[in-house]
Amino acid sequence: MTAGQASEYGQANALIEDFHPEYVLADRGYDSDDFVEVIENKGAVAVIPSHRGRKAPRVHDADLYKERNLVERLFQKLKQYRRIATRYQRKAKHYLGTLQLAASMIWLT
């Protein structure tokens, strides 16, 4: 867990460290040659659109990229819980507990 004002892009490698996915879907912010190389070294396919200003745009599966919408909608539902959105808890384990409770509430509805 990083500080609230820190960007999650710096933690991209750590996010997939213990996973062995077939595909990694991410937004344009994760479009870096280093991160794509880490993904490909894991034997996965990077489904990441290129930055608009990239000189040599990479090709990605646009249909598979649309599946990212499900994750984005989950985050929007989680942010409806004020305690999650503003991150009142100082300790990571307390924040995780609150996050799990909110996810359970979403799952039950």
N, C-alpha and C positions, 0 to 999 in steps of 0.2 A: 504494500500500500504506500502510495506516495502522498505528499502534502496536497491539500485541496487545490492549490494554485498551480501545481506542477502538471506538465503535459504527460499524458499516458504514452506518447510515442517513444519516450526514452526507455520504457519498460517493455517494448514490443518483443524483444528476444526472450525475456523472462516469461511472457505470457504463453508462449508456445513451447517452452523448454522441455517440459515433461510429457508432452503430447506427441502422438504420431498420427497426424491427420492426413487425409487424402487431399483436402483442399483447405486453404486459409483465405477467408473472405475478409477484406478490410477496405476502409475508405482511402481516398487519395492521400491523406496525411501519412499513410504508412508506405507510400511509394518511394522506397529508397533501394538502390542496388544492393546494399549490404543486407537489408532485411529480406529481400526476395531471394538472395543467395542462401541465407539461413533456412528459409522455407524449402528451397529446392534441395538443399543438402539433407533435409529430413525425408525426402522422397515425396513431397507434397507439391501441389500446384498452387501458385499464388494467383488469386482472383482479386486483383487490385487494379483499379483504373489508374492510368498514368496521370501525372500532373499535367495541367494544360500547357505549360511552357516546356515540357520535355522535348528535346530535339529528336529522339528516337522513341516514339510511344510504343509501349508494350501492348500486345493483344491480350484481352481477357474475355472470359465467357460471360457475356452480358446477362444471359438468362439465369445462370447460377448466381451471379452477383445480386440479382433481385431478391434472393432468399435472405440477404442481410437485413431486409426490411423487418423480418420477424424479430430479430434481436433488437433493432432500433425501437420497435414498438414496445418490447418488454422494458427497455430502459425508460421510455416515456411513462409507462405505467408505474414503474418504481419511483420515479421522480414526483408522482402525485402524493407520495408520502413525504411530508415536510421534513421529517427527521432524517430521511435518506438524502433528500436533495441538498439540505444545508449541512449535513454531517455534523450533528451536535456531539456525538461521542468522540472522545479524544483517543481512546484505545481501539486498536484494530479489531480485537476480539469482540468488543461491545458493538462496534459498527457492523461486523459480520453477523452477529446475532440479530440485530435490527433488520438487516438486509434479508436474512433468512425468514424472519417473521413476515416481512412485507411480501416476499416472494410466495410464501405459503398462502397469504391472504389473496393474492392475485390468482394463484392456482385453484383455490377453492371457489372463486366467483366465476 
